[in-house]
C-alpha cells in the first residue's frame, strides 16, 4: 500500500524514437505510457519477491497493449499468454523477432466453462424463440451450477510461478449477454426483463468468483498473482471524485475514500472481482496501486490492481 500515493503522480512520456526503435513493435509504451508504468511496477514488485521464476501466464493478453510481453518473458523459461478471442499477439511476436519457444500464445480460451455447456447457443435459441422469462431465468441460473462443474484450463493447473490477470473481470460474459438481450427485450414485460437481468447478474457474479478460483488454481506453491481492472468509468457525474481524492492528505484517508467510491461508482464485476480475490491473498508483501487511465478522450477510467501471494 505504500505506493498508493505516488501512483497518482503524473508520469513523463518520452515519445521520440530513433529509426531502429521505430521498426520495432510498440508493446504499449507509447500509446498507454502512464497505464503501462503502473502495471510494470506491479509486475516488478512480484518479480523481486518470487523465489523461483519458471513459467508465467498472462490472462486477457488482448492485443498486447497492457504488458510488454517480450520483457516479461526474459524473466521466465516460458511465458504463456491467453485470450478468449483471436488477437494480434502472434503477428506482433513475429515482427518483433521474439523466439516462439519463449512465448506461447493460446486464443479462444474458455475461462468460464460456458462454452463447454453450449450456453451461448442455447441462450440465442431461447431469445429467437421468445422463450418464457421464467424458463430463461431458470436456465441462466442453472448454468452457473453447470459451468462450475466444468474444469477450465485443467491442463494448466499448478503450472505457473506468476499468474497475471489483465482486466478480465469486466469482460466475462455479462456485457455481451446484456447487449444481445437488448435486441429482444421489447418482447417481454418490464417485470420479465428484470427477472432475466437479475438471472444474468447472478450468473455473472458466479463466473467472477469462479474466475478468481481459476487464477488461484494456476499457481504453483510459492507463486504470486498480479491483477488489475478498470474500476470506475469517469464521466461528468463522477468526475468530482478525483478532486476529493487529491484533497486528502494521508494514505489511509485516500484508500478509504477510494474504496467507498468503488462501491458507489464502480463497475459491479470489477468491484466483486477485486474484493473476492483480495480476500484470498496475503496482506504481507502486497502492493496496491490505483491510477487514472486515459484510454482515449472519450474513455477515462480509475484503474486498480495489486501484486500479492496466496494465503496458505
C-alpha positions in Angstrom: 0.0 0.0 0.0 3.0 2.3 0.3 2.9 3.0 -3.4 -0.6 4.3 -3.4 0.0 8.0 -3.0 2.8 8.0 -5.6 0.6 6.1 -8.1 -1.4 9.2 -8.8 1.5 11.4 -9.8 1.9 12.3 -13.5 4.5 10.2 -15.4 6.6 11.8 -18.1 6.3 10.2 -21.5 9.2 10.2 -23.9 7.7 9.9 -27.4 10.7 10.4 -29.6 12.2 7.3 -31.3 15.3 6.8 -33.4 15.0 4.9 -36.7 15.8 1.5 -35.2 13.2 1.8 -32.5 10.6 2.8 -35.0 10.9 -0.5 -36.7 10.0 -2.4 -33.5 6.6 -3.3 -32.3 5.2 -0.8 -29.8 4.2 -3.0 -26.9 2.1 -0.2 -25.5 4.8 2.1 -24.0 4.0 4.9 -26.4 0.2 4.6 -26.6 -0.5 3.8 -22.9 2.7 5.0 -21.3 1.3 6.0 -17.9 -1.0 3.0 -17.6 1.9 0.7 -18.5 4.1 2.4 -16.0 1.9 1.3 -13.1 1.4 -2.2 -14.5 5.2 -2.5 -14.8 5.6 -1.5 -11.1 3.1 -4.2 -10.0 4.9 -6.8 -12.1 8.4 -5.8 -10.9 7.1 -6.0 -7.3 6.2 -9.6 -7.7 9.3 -10.4 -9.8 11.5 -9.1 -7.0 9.7 -11.4 -4.4 9.5 -14.6 -6.4 12.0 -17.1 -5.1 11.9 -19.2 -8.3 11.0 -17.9 -11.8 9.9 -20.8 -14.0 6.8 -20.3 -16.0 4.4 -17.3 -16.1 0.9 -16.8 -17.6 -1.0 -13.7 -18.7 -4.8 -14.0 -19.0 -6.5 -11.3 -21.1 -3.4 -10.5 -23.1 -5.6 -8.9 -25.8 -3.6 -7.1 -28.5 -0.5 -6.7 -26.3 -1.3 -3.2 -25.0 -1.0 -3.6 -21.2 2.1 -5.8 -20.8 5.4 -5.8 -22.5 5.4 -9.5 -23.2 9.0 -9.9 -24.5 10.4 -8.0 -21.5 8.3 -10.2 -19.1 9.4 -13.4 -20.9 13.0 -12.6 -20.2 12.5 -13.5 -16.6 11.0 -16.9 -17.2 11.7 -20.2 -19.1 8.3 -19.8 -20.7 5.5 -17.2 -20.9 2.0 -18.3 -21.9 -0.5 -15.7 -23.0 -4.2 -16.5 -23.1 -7.2 -14.8 -24.5 -10.8 -15.6 -25.3 -10.6 -14.2 -28.8 -8.2 -14.0 -31.7 -5.7 -11.2 -31.3 -2.6 -9.7 -32.9 -0.1 -11.2 -30.5 1.2 -13.9 -32.9 1.7 -11.3 -35.6 3.4 -8.9 -33.2 5.8 -11.5 -31.9 6.8 -12.4 -35.4 7.6 -8.8 -36.3 9.5 -8.4 -33.1 11.6 -11.5 -33.8 10.9 -13.0 -30.4 11.7 -16.7 -30.0 8.5 -18.6 -30.5 9.6 -21.1 -27.9 9.7 -18.5 -25.1 6.2 -17.0 -25.6 3.3 -19.3 -26.3 0.0 -17.7 -27.4 -3.3 -19.5 -27.0 -6.5 -17.9 -28.1 -10.2 -18.8 -27.9 -9.7 -20.0 -24.4 -12.8 -20.6 -22.2 -12.3 -19.2 -18.8 -15.9 -19.7 -17.6 -17.0 -23.2 -18.8 -19.9 -21.7 -20.7 -18.6 -22.9 -24.0 -18.4 -26.4 -22.6 -22.1 -26.4 -21.8 -23.1 -24.7 -25.1 -24.6 -21.8 -23.1 -24.4 -19.2 -25.9 -26.1 -21.4 -28.5 -29.0 -22.2 -26.1 -29.2 -18.6 -24.9 -29.5 -17.4 -28.5 -32.1 -20.1 -29.4 -34.2 -19.1 -26.4 -34.1 -15.5 -27.5 -35.1 -16.3 -31.1 -38.0 -18.5 -29.9 -39.2 -15.9 -27.4 -38.9 -18.4 -24.5 -40.9 -17.5 -21.4 -39.0 -15.3 -19.0 -39.3 -17.7 -16.1 -37.8 -20.5 -18.2 -34.9 -18.3 -19.4 -34.1 -17.2 -15.8 -34.2 -20.7 -14.6 -31.8 -21.8 -17.3 -29.4 -18.9 -16.7 -29.2 -19.6 -13.0 -28.7 -23.3 -13.5 -25.9 -22.5 -15.9 -23.9 -21.1 -13.0 -24.0 -24.5 -11.4 -23.3 -26.4 -14.6 -20.4 -24.2 -15.6 -18.8 -24.6 -12.1 -18.8 -28.4 -12.6 -16.6 -28.0 -15.7 -12.8 -27.6 -15.4 -11.4 -24.5 -17.2 -7.8 -24.8 -18.3 -7.4 -28.0 -16.4 -4.2 -28.9 -18.2 -2.5 -25.8 -16.9 -3.3 -26.1 -13.2 -0.5 -25.7 -10.7 1.9 -24.8 -13.6 2.9 -21.1 -13.0 5.2 -19.1 -10.7 3.4 -15.9 -11.8 -0.2 -15.5 -12.8 -1.2 -12.2 -14.4 -4.9 -11.1 -15.0 -5.2 -8.2 -17.3 -8.6 -6.5 -16.8 -10.6 -9.7 -17.3 -13.3 -9.4 -14.7 -15.3 -6.9 -16.6 -15.0 -8.9 -19.8 -16.6 -12.1 -18.6 -19.9 -12.8 -20.4 -22.1 -10.1 -18.9 -21.9 -7.0 -21.2 -22.2 -9.1 -24.4 -25.1 -11.0 -23.0 -26.9 -7.8 -22.0 -26.2 -6.3 -25.4 -27.6 -9.4 -27.1 -30.7 -9.4 -24.9 -31.4 -5.7 -25.5 -32.4 -6.6 -29.1 -35.1 -8.8 -27.8 -36.2 -7.0 -24.6 -39.2 -5.4 -26.2 -40.9 -8.7 -26.5 -41.1 -9.1 -22.7 -42.9 -7.2 -19.9 -40.9 -4.9 -17.7 -41.1 -7.3 -14.8 -39.9 -10.2 -17.0 -37.0 -8.1 -18.3 -36.0 -7.5 -14.6 -36.3 -11.3 -13.9 -34.0 -12.1 -16.8 -31.4 -9.4 -16.0 -31.4 -10.5 -12.4 -30.6 -14.0 -13.5 -27.8 -12.7 -15.8 -26.4 -10.8 -12.9 -26.5 -13.9 -10.7 -24.6 -15.9 -13.4 -22.0 -13.0 -13.8 -21.3 -12.9 -10.1 -20.8 -16.7 -10.0 -18.5 -16.6 -13.0 -16.4 -13.8 -11.4 -15.8 -15.9 -8.3 -15.1 -19.0 -10.5 -12.6 -17.0 -12.5 -10.7 -16.0 -9.3 -10.6 -19.6 -8.2 -9.2 -20.4 -11.7 -6.4 -17.8 -11.1 -5.5 -19.4 -7.8 -5.6 -22.9 -9.3 -3.0 -22.0 -11.9 -0.4 -21.1 -9.3 2.5 -23.3 -8.1 3.3 -23.2 -4.4 5.1 -20.0 -3.5 3.8 -18.3 -6.7 2.3 -14.8 -6.9 -0.7 -13.1 -8.6 -0.7 -9.7 -10.3 -4.0 -8.3 -11.4 -5.7 -5.1 -12.4 -9.1 -4.0 -13.5 -10.9 -0.8 -14.7 -13.0 0.1 -11.7 -14.8 3.3 -12.5 -15.5 4.9 -15.9 -15.2 8.6 -15.4 -17.9 10.9 -16.7 -19.5 14.2 -15.8 -21.5 12.7 -13.0 -18.5 11.3 -11.1 -15.5 13.4 -12.3 -15.6 15.3 -9.0 -14.4 12.2 -7.1 -10.9 12.9 -8.3 -10.9 16.4 -6.8 -12.0 14.9 -3.5 -9.3 12.3 -3.7 -6.5 14.8 -4.4 -7.6 16.9 -1.5 -6.9 14.2 1.1 -3.6 14.3 2.9 -2.9 10.8 4.2 -2.6 7.4 2.6 -5.3 5.9 4.9 -7.8 8.6 4.0 -7.2 8.1 0.3 -7.6 4.4 0.5 -10.8 4.6 2.5 -12.2 7.3 0.1 -11.3 5.3 -2.9 -12.9 2.0 -1.8 -16.1 4.0 -0.9 -16.0 5.4 -4.4 -15.7 1.9 -5.8 -18.8 0.9 -4.0 -20.7 4.0 -5.2 -19.5 4.3 -8.8 -17.6 1.2 -9.6 -18.5 -1.4 -12.2 -20.0 -4.3 -10.3 -18.0 -7.1 -11.9 -14.7 -5.2 -11.2 -15.6 -4.5 -7.6 -16.7 -8.0 -6.9 -13.6 -9.5 -8.5 -11.2 -7.2 -6.8 -12.7 -7.8 -3.3 -13.1 -11.5 -3.7 -9.5 -12.0 -4.9 -8.1 -9.6 -2.4 -9.6 -11.7 0.4 -7.7 -14.8 -0.9 -4.3 -13.0 -0.8 -1.8 -12.4 1.9 -1.6 -8.8 3.2 2.2 -9.1 3.8 4.4 -8.2 0.9 1.5 -6.9 -1.1 1.4 -3.8 -3.3 -1.8 -2.0 -4.1 -1.9 0.7 -6.8 -4.6 2.9 -8.3 -4.3 5.3 -11.2 -6.3 7.2 -13.8 -6.1 5.6 -17.2 -6.8 7.9 -20.2 -7.6 5.2 -22.7 -9.0 7.8 -25.2 -10.5 11.2 -25.0 -13.9 9.5 -24.7 -12.8 6.8 -22.2 -11.2 7.5 -18.9 -11.1 5.0 -16.1 -10.0 4.7 -12.5 -8.0 1.5 -12.6 -6.8 -0.5 -9.6 -4.6 -3.6 -9.1 -2.3 -5.4 -6.8 0.7 -7.8 -6.5 0.4 -10.4 -3.8 0.9 -14.1 -2.7 -1.8 -16.5 -1.7 -3.0 -17.1 1.8 -2.0 -20.5 2.9 
